[in-house]
Amino acid sequence: MNGDDADDMVDDAGGRAVPRTRLSRFGQFGRLAGGVAGGMLAEGARRLAEGERPRMRDMLLTPANVNRIADRLSHLRGAAMKLGQMISMDAGDMLPPELADILARLRQNAYRMPPQQLQTVLAAEWGRDWRTRFTRFEATPIAAASIGQVHRAQTRDGRLLAIKVQYPGVAESIDADVDNVATLLRVSGLLPRELDIDPLLVAAKQQLSEEADYLREAAQMALFGSLLGNSADYVVPAPDGQFTTARVLAMDFVQSRPIETLADAPQVVRDRVMHALIALVLRELFEFGVMQTDPNFANYRFLPDSGRLVLLDFGAARPVPSETAKGYRQLLAALMQGERAEVRAAALSAGFVGAGALARHGPRIDRMIDVVVGEMTRPGAFDFGDRAFVGLLRDEGMDIAGDTAAWHIPPADLLFVQRKISGTALLAARLKARVDVRSLVTDLLAA
């Protein structure tokens, strides 16, 4: 059995070993590319036989290829899976349905490490006798994500901990994984060749490297704990220094519910939860100067007894540059005033849109601005469950996106902040919350 075969093994309990070496991970990408290419050839031949002229997009995004891509990226975990999750949260409703399906699965699918691989990782971090330090360590993870999986454990002195264990090889393969995903996007035709995504790739590699440093995440968790320690709305678990290493993060275990379970909660509960989360985003942006930029729904949990929110996963916490905060402040002020020209100028100055897009598609962008202004200036609570305006924005946005000469990549810091804002809005939509966003923003601008 060769190394790649071993990495592809699935145990009876559903564990699947993470490819450890750069060579084995490259082999996985090679298999993916070969499988997708084969699927494209078969679909193209079928369409030609039926008298159709096959399009690249139709050949690429067949159901078989969708399953193939989602499964292989889920197997790789790490940067490959994380990038897919990031794109899906950023783009929201603006993606082609087939691609959205691939990326949505990456938010849900995550194989866990087989027990032998887990044992190897923990022995390397804690020593071979690590089990003697616990009265209980649950081998089955309570959560599995792109970079690590989480286990519940109890120490000899009775402390209940959540322990996040990083998948082997993830940190070392970040640069290669990001480059391989970018290559797949380019050869698929989903990205125009003229678009320079190199600055974004550099930022993604830096961000993912920071997320893979669990000592850094522990420090960020402690920082947010101090910033929010006196709040009645939030709970931040405390990191445990005794068991935390660069590849293992230990923290207080807080018994709580997934935030998605609030979808059936009374309207007042959903509204209060999302009011607290939107207020937190604004405080991160304009008060704290640091933001947890990963809005994955799994990073928020709920305490039914107190109504407080448990905040998790601070690997993506990063400083917010003053220029980025200033750009958002100017844009929000213009939106509140309802002045289209000022909104356009603020969006251009901050880097949300490029000069080329404004020159080529000014009327479409103005119509999009009018939609957003209309929603933001409407009195009372904003109904996130009413998504009618999204279709209007999508129609205009897709027309602009079809013109590759107008494509523009905003500054990386802006993208990270916008990712948090967009993901928070998606969660509010999932919960069909109603929040007086206008009042929150007005109070902020007056401060």
C-alpha positions as CSV (number, residue, x, y, z in Angstrom):
1,M,0.0,0.0,0.0
2,N,1.5,3.3,-1.0
3,G,1.3,6.6,1.0
4,D,-1.6,8.0,-1.0
5,D,-3.6,4.8,-0.6
6,A,-3.1,5.0,3.2
7,D,-4.2,8.6,3.3
8,D,-7.4,7.7,1.4
9,M,-8.5,5.0,3.8
10,V,-11.8,5.4,5.7
11,D,-12.3,3.5,8.9
12,D,-15.5,1.8,9.9
13,A,-16.6,4.7,12.2
14,G,-16.4,7.2,9.4
15,G,-12.9,8.5,10.1
16,R,-10.7,9.4,7.2
17,A,-7.0,10.0,7.5
18,V,-5.9,13.5,6.5
19,P,-3.1,13.5,3.8
20,R,0.0,14.5,5.7
21,T,2.7,15.3,3.2
22,R,2.9,17.8,0.4
23,L,3.4,14.9,-2.1
24,S,0.3,13.1,-0.9
25,R,-1.8,16.3,-0.9
26,F,-0.6,17.2,-4.4
27,G,-1.6,13.7,-5.4
28,Q,-5.1,14.3,-4.2
29,F,-5.3,17.5,-6.3
30,G,-4.0,15.5,-9.2
31,R,-6.7,12.9,-8.7
32,L,-9.3,15.6,-8.5
33,A,-8.1,17.3,-11.7
34,G,-8.0,14.0,-13.5
35,G,-11.5,13.0,-12.4
36,V,-13.0,16.4,-13.2
37,A,-11.3,16.4,-16.7
38,G,-12.6,12.9,-17.3
39,G,-16.1,14.0,-16.3
40,M,-15.9,17.0,-18.6
41,L,-14.9,14.9,-21.6
42,A,-17.7,12.5,-21.0
43,E,-20.3,15.3,-20.6
44,G,-18.9,17.0,-23.7
45,A,-19.1,13.9,-25.8
46,R,-22.7,13.3,-24.6
47,R,-23.8,16.8,-25.5
48,L,-22.1,16.6,-28.9
49,A,-23.8,13.3,-29.6
50,E,-27.1,15.0,-28.9
51,G,-26.3,17.8,-31.3
52,E,-25.5,20.4,-28.7
53,R,-22.5,22.7,-28.6
54,P,-21.1,22.1,-25.1
55,R,-20.1,25.1,-22.9
56,M,-17.2,24.9,-20.6
57,R,-19.3,25.7,-17.5
58,D,-21.9,23.1,-18.3
59,M,-19.2,20.4,-18.7
60,L,-17.4,21.4,-15.5
61,L,-20.4,21.7,-13.2
62,T,-22.1,18.4,-13.8
63,P,-23.6,16.6,-10.8
64,A,-20.8,14.0,-10.9
65,N,-18.1,16.7,-10.8
66,V,-19.9,18.6,-8.1
67,N,-19.8,15.5,-5.9
68,R,-16.2,14.8,-6.9
69,I,-15.0,18.3,-6.0
70,A,-16.9,18.5,-2.7
71,D,-15.7,15.1,-1.5
72,R,-12.0,15.6,-2.4
73,L,-11.8,19.1,-0.8
74,S,-13.5,17.7,2.3
75,H,-10.9,15.0,2.4
76,L,-8.0,17.4,2.1
77,R,-9.4,19.7,4.8
78,G,-7.0,22.5,5.7
79,A,-6.6,25.4,3.3
80,A,-8.4,23.7,0.5
81,M,-11.6,23.2,2.5
82,K,-11.3,26.5,4.3
83,L,-11.0,28.5,1.0
84,G,-14.2,26.9,-0.2
85,Q,-16.0,27.8,3.0
86,M,-14.7,31.4,2.8
87,I,-15.9,31.8,-0.8
88,S,-19.3,30.4,0.0
89,M,-19.7,32.8,3.0
90,D,-18.4,35.8,1.0
91,A,-20.5,35.3,-2.1
92,G,-23.7,34.3,-0.5
93,D,-26.5,34.4,-3.0
94,M,-24.4,35.6,-5.9
95,L,-22.9,32.3,-6.9
96,P,-24.0,29.9,-9.7
97,P,-26.3,27.3,-8.1
98,E,-24.0,24.4,-8.9
99,L,-20.9,26.1,-7.4
100,A,-22.9,27.2,-4.4
101,D,-23.9,23.6,-3.8
102,I,-20.2,22.5,-3.8
103,L,-19.2,25.2,-1.3
104,A,-22.3,24.7,0.9
105,R,-21.3,21.0,1.4
106,L,-17.8,22.2,2.5
107,R,-19.4,24.0,5.4
108,Q,-21.1,20.7,6.4
109,N,-18.8,17.9,5.5
110,A,-15.7,17.1,7.5
111,Y,-14.2,13.6,7.9
112,R,-12.7,13.1,11.3
113,M,-9.2,11.6,11.9
114,P,-9.1,7.9,12.6
115,P,-8.2,7.0,16.2
116,Q,-4.6,6.0,15.3
117,Q,-3.9,9.3,13.6
118,L,-5.4,11.2,16.5
119,Q,-3.2,9.2,18.9
120,T,-0.1,10.1,16.9
121,V,-0.9,13.8,16.9
122,L,-1.6,14.0,20.6
123,A,1.5,11.9,21.5
124,A,3.6,14.3,19.5
125,E,2.2,17.3,21.3
126,W,1.7,16.0,24.9
127,G,3.9,13.0,25.1
128,R,3.1,9.3,24.9
129,D,1.6,9.1,28.4
130,W,-0.9,12.0,27.7
131,R,-3.9,9.9,28.7
132,T,-2.7,9.7,32.3
133,R,-3.5,13.5,32.5
134,F,-7.2,12.9,32.0
135,T,-9.9,11.0,33.8
136,R,-11.9,11.0,30.5
137,F,-11.0,11.9,26.9
138,E,-13.8,11.3,24.4
139,A,-12.3,9.8,21.3
140,T,-15.2,10.7,19.1
141,P,-15.1,14.4,18.2
142,I,-18.0,16.7,19.1
143,A,-17.1,18.8,16.1
144,A,-15.0,18.6,13.0
145,A,-14.1,21.5,10.7
146,S,-11.5,22.5,8.1
147,I,-8.4,22.8,10.2
148,G,-9.1,20.7,13.3
149,Q,-11.6,18.6,15.3
150,V,-12.8,19.2,18.8
151,H,-12.9,16.6,21.7
152,R,-14.4,16.9,25.2
153,A,-12.2,15.8,28.1
154,Q,-12.0,16.0,31.9
155,T,-8.7,16.6,33.6
156,R,-7.5,14.9,36.8
157,D,-8.5,17.9,38.9
158,G,-12.1,17.9,37.5
159,R,-12.0,20.6,34.8
160,L,-14.1,20.0,31.7
161,L,-12.3,21.1,28.6
162,A,-13.0,21.4,24.9
163,I,-9.8,20.4,23.0
164,K,-9.2,21.3,19.4
165,V,-6.7,19.1,17.7
166,Q,-5.2,20.3,14.4
167,Y,-5.1,17.9,11.4
168,P,-1.6,16.8,10.6
169,G,0.1,18.5,7.7
170,V,-2.4,21.4,7.5
171,A,0.0,24.1,8.6
172,E,2.8,22.9,6.4
173,S,0.7,22.6,3.3
174,I,-1.1,26.0,3.3
175,D,0.9,27.7,0.6
176,A,0.7,24.7,-1.8
177,D,-3.0,24.2,-1.1
178,V,-3.9,27.8,-1.8
179,D,-1.9,27.7,-5.0
180,N,-3.6,24.5,-6.1
181,V,-7.1,25.8,-5.4
182,A,-6.2,29.0,-7.4
183,T,-5.0,26.8,-10.3
184,L,-8.2,24.8,-10.3
185,L,-10.3,28.0,-10.4
186,R,-8.2,29.4,-13.3
187,V,-8.2,26.3,-15.4
188,S,-12.0,25.8,-14.8
189,G,-12.7,29.2,-16.4
190,L,-14.5,30.4,-13.3
191,L,-11.9,33.2,-13.0
192,P,-10.8,35.3,-16.0
193,R,-7.1,35.1,-16.8
194,E,-6.8,38.9,-16.7
195,L,-7.8,39.1,-13.1
196,D,-4.8,39.5,-10.8
197,I,-5.6,37.5,-7.7
198,D,-2.0,37.3,-6.4
199,P,-2.5,39.9,-3.6
200,L,-5.5,38.0,-2.4
201,L,-3.7,34.7,-2.4
202,V,-0.9,36.3,-0.3
203,A,-3.5,37.5,2.2
204,A,-5.2,34.2,2.3
205,K,-2.0,32.3,3.0
206,Q,-1.2,34.7,5.8
207,Q,-4.7,34.4,7.3
208,L,-4.7,30.6,7.1
209,S,-1.2,30.5,8.7
210,E,-2.4,32.6,11.5
211,E,-5.5,30.4,12.0
212,A,-3.2,27.3,12.2
213,D,-1.2,28.8,15.1
214,Y,-3.2,27.8,18.1
215,L,-1.0,29.7,20.5
216,R,-1.9,32.8,18.7
217,E,-5.6,31.9,18.8
218,A,-5.4,31.3,22.5
219,A,-4.0,34.8,22.9
220,Q,-6.8,36.3,20.7
221,M,-9.4,34.3,22.8
222,A,-8.0,35.8,26.0
223,L,-8.1,39.3,24.4
224,F,-11.8,39.0,23.4
225,G,-12.5,37.6,26.9
226,S,-11.1,40.8,28.4
227,L,-12.9,43.0,26.0
228,L,-16.3,41.3,26.6
229,G,-15.8,40.0,30.1
230,N,-18.4,42.3,31.7
231,S,-21.0,41.8,29.0
232,A,-24.4,40.2,29.7
233,D,-24.8,39.2,26.1
234,Y,-21.7,37.1,25.4
235,V,-19.5,34.3,26.8
236,V,-15.9,33.7,25.7
237,P,-14.4,30.4,26.9
238,A,-11.0,30.9,28.6
239,P,-8.0,29.1,27.1
240,D,-6.2,26.6,29.2
241,G,-2.5,27.2,29.1
242,Q,-1.6,23.8,30.6
243,F,-2.7,21.8,27.6
244,T,-2.5,24.4,24.7
245,T,0.3,24.1,22.2
246,A,0.8,25.4,18.6
247,R,-1.2,22.4,17.3
248,V,-3.7,21.8,20.2
249,L,-6.0,24.4,21.7
250,A,-7.6,23.7,25.1
251,M,-10.4,25.8,26.5
252,D,-13.2,25.8,29.0
253,F,-16.1,23.5,27.8
254,V,-19.4,25.4,27.7
255,Q,-22.5,23.3,27.3
256,S,-24.6,25.1,24.7
257,R,-26.8,24.8,21.6
258,P,-26.0,25.4,18.0
259,I,-27.2,28.8,17.0
260,E,-29.1,27.4,14.0
261,T,-31.5,25.7,16.5
262,L,-32.9,29.1,17.1
263,A,-34.6,29.0,13.7
264,D,-37.8,27.8,15.5
265,A,-37.4,30.0,18.6
266,P,-39.8,32.9,19.3
267,Q,-39.3,36.0,17.1
268,V,-38.3,38.0,20.1
269,V,-35.4,35.6,20.9
270,R,-34.1,35.6,17.3
271,D,-34.3,39.3,17.1
272,R,-32.4,39.8,20.4
273,V,-29.7,37.3,19.4
274,M,-29.0,39.0,16.1
275,H,-29.2,42.5,17.6
276,A,-26.4,41.4,19.9
277,L,-24.3,39.9,17.0
278,I,-24.7,42.9,14.8
279,A,-23.9,45.3,17.7
280,L,-20.7,43.1,18.3
281,V,-19.7,43.5,14.6
282,L,-20.0,47.3,14.9
283,R,-18.0,47.3,18.1
284,E,-15.3,45.2,16.6
285,L,-15.0,47.5,13.6
286,F,-15.2,50.9,15.3
287,E,-14.4,50.4,19.0
288,F,-12.1,47.4,19.5
289,G,-10.0,47.7,16.3
290,V,-9.9,44.0,16.1
291,M,-12.4,41.6,14.5
292,Q,-13.0,37.9,14.5
293,T,-13.5,37.6,10.7
294,D,-14.8,34.1,10.4
295,P,-18.7,34.2,10.5
296,N,-19.1,30.4,10.2
297,F,-22.4,29.6,12.0
298,A,-20.6,27.0,14.1
299,N,-18.7,29.8,15.8
300,Y,-21.8,31.0,17.6
301,R,-23.7,28.9,20.2
302,F,-26.5,29.7,22.5
303,L,-27.2,29.3,26.3
304,P,-30.9,28.8,26.7
305,D,-31.0,29.5,30.4
306,S,-29.3,33.0,30.2
307,G,-29.9,33.8,26.6
308,R,-26.2,34.6,26.2
309,L,-24.1,33.8,23.1
310,V,-21.0,31.7,23.2
311,L,-18.3,33.0,20.9
312,L,-15.9,30.4,19.5
313,D,-12.9,30.2,17.1
314,F,-10.6,33.2,17.3
315,G,-8.0,32.0,14.8
316,A,-9.3,34.5,12.2
317,A,-9.2,37.4,14.6
318,R,-7.2,40.2,13.1
319,P,-6.6,44.0,13.5
320,V,-8.8,46.3,11.6
321,P,-6.7,49.1,10.0
322,S,-7.9,52.6,10.8
323,E,-8.3,53.3,7.1
324,T,-10.6,50.4,6.7
325,A,-12.8,51.5,9.6
326,K,-12.8,55.0,8.2
327,G,-14.0,53.8,4.8
328,Y,-16.9,51.9,6.4
329,R,-17.8,54.9,8.6
330,Q,-17.9,57.2,5.5
331,L,-20.0,54.6,3.5
332,L,-22.5,54.1,6.4
333,A,-22.8,57.9,6.8
334,A,-23.6,58.3,3.1
335,L,-26.1,55.5,3.2
336,M,-27.9,57.0,6.2
337,Q,-28.1,60.3,4.3
338,G,-29.5,58.6,1.3
339,E,-27.3,60.4,-1.1
340,R,-26.5,58.2,-4.1
341,A,-23.5,60.3,-5.3
342,E,-21.9,60.3,-1.8
343,V,-22.4,56.5,-1.5
344,R,-20.8,56.0,-4.9
345,A,-17.8,58.2,-3.9
346,A,-17.4,56.5,-0.6
347,A,-17.6,53.0,-2.2
348,L,-14.9,54.0,-4.7
349,S,-12.7,55.6,-2.1
350,A,-12.8,52.6,0.2
351,G,-12.2,50.1,-2.6
352,F,-15.6,48.4,-2.7
353,V,-15.8,49.1,-6.4
354,G,-13.2,49.9,-9.1
355,A,-13.1,52.9,-11.4
356,G,-13.5,50.6,-14.4
357,A,-16.7,49.2,-13.1
358,L,-18.2,52.6,-12.5
359,A,-17.1,53.8,-15.9
360,R,-18.6,50.8,-17.7
361,H,-21.6,50.1,-15.6
362,G,-22.5,53.3,-13.8
363,P,-26.3,53.0,-14.2
364,R,-26.3,49.4,-12.9
365,I,-24.2,50.4,-9.9
366,D,-26.5,53.3,-9.2
367,R,-29.5,51.0,-9.3
368,M,-27.8,48.8,-6.8
369,I,-27.0,51.8,-4.6
370,D,-30.7,52.9,-4.7
371,V,-31.8,49.4,-3.5
372,V,-29.4,49.4,-0.6
373,V,-30.2,53.0,0.3
374,G,-33.9,52.2,0.2
375,E,-33.4,49.3,2.6
376,M,-31.1,51.1,5.0
377,T,-33.2,54.3,5.3
378,R,-36.6,52.5,5.8
379,P,-37.9,53.3,9.3
380,G,-38.2,50.5,11.9
381,A,-36.6,47.1,12.1
382,F,-34.9,45.6,9.0
383,D,-36.5,42.2,8.2
384,F,-33.6,39.9,7.2
385,G,-36.2,37.2,6.3
386,D,-37.4,39.3,3.4
387,R,-34.9,38.6,0.7
388,A,-36.7,40.2,-2.2
389,F,-34.1,42.9,-2.6
390,V,-31.3,40.3,-2.9
391,G,-32.7,39.2,-6.3
392,L,-32.5,42.8,-7.5
393,L,-28.9,43.1,-6.4
394,R,-28.1,39.7,-7.9
395,D,-29.5,40.5,-11.3
396,E,-27.5,43.8,-11.6
397,G,-24.4,42.2,-10.0
398,M,-24.4,39.2,-12.3
399,D,-24.6,41.5,-15.4
400,I,-21.6,43.4,-14.1
401,A,-19.7,40.2,-13.2
402,G,-20.2,39.0,-16.8
403,D,-17.9,41.8,-18.0
404,T,-14.4,40.6,-17.0
405,A,-12.9,43.9,-17.9
406,A,-14.8,45.5,-15.0
407,W,-13.7,42.9,-12.4
408,H,-12.1,44.4,-9.3
409,I,-10.6,42.9,-6.2
410,P,-11.0,45.1,-3.1
411,P,-8.1,45.4,-0.6
412,A,-7.6,42.3,1.5
413,D,-8.4,44.0,4.8
414,L,-11.7,45.2,3.4
415,L,-12.5,41.7,2.2
416,F,-11.9,40.1,5.6
417,V,-14.2,42.7,7.3
418,Q,-16.9,42.4,4.6
419,R,-16.7,38.6,5.0
420,K,-17.8,39.0,8.6
421,I,-20.5,41.5,7.7
422,S,-21.9,39.3,4.9
423,G,-21.8,36.1,7.0
424,T,-23.6,37.9,9.9
425,A,-26.3,39.0,7.5
426,L,-26.6,35.4,6.2
427,L,-27.1,34.2,9.7
428,A,-29.7,36.9,10.3
429,A,-31.5,35.7,7.2
430,R,-31.4,32.1,8.3
431,L,-33.0,33.1,11.6
432,K,-35.5,35.5,9.8
433,A,-34.5,38.1,12.4
434,R,-35.8,41.7,12.6
435,V,-33.3,44.2,13.8
436,D,-33.3,48.0,13.9
437,V,-30.0,48.3,12.1
438,R,-30.6,51.9,11.3
439,S,-30.7,52.8,15.0
440,L,-27.6,50.9,15.7
441,V,-25.7,52.6,12.9
442,T,-27.1,56.1,13.8
443,D,-26.0,55.7,17.4
444,L,-22.6,54.6,16.2
445,L,-22.1,57.6,13.9
446,A,-23.3,60.0,16.6
447,A,-20.7,58.7,19.1
